[in-house]
């Protein structure tokens, strides 16, 4: 019976390790994706939905620096700030 329990215990440990590795992969992927992530953002100037990617994140951070704004997630910005960003973005 001891062998049986040790094999069962071993399988349980492998399962726990697999779950921990999967959770770690998900957390690290979301940490690497950036501030706004790779989600969809509405652009009122072009009246379309835009997929936010790393290039957009670089432009957004440049806009924050050039307009002397503290860093904040784009989606948490006021509507006025978002419109100011899109206006700047389309002129750049």
Secondary structure, 3 states (H helix, E strand, C coil): CHHHHHHHHHHHHHHHHHHHHHHHHHHHHHHHCCCCCCCEEEECCCCEEEECCHHHHHHHHHHHHHCCCCCCCHHHCCHHHHHHHHHHHHHC
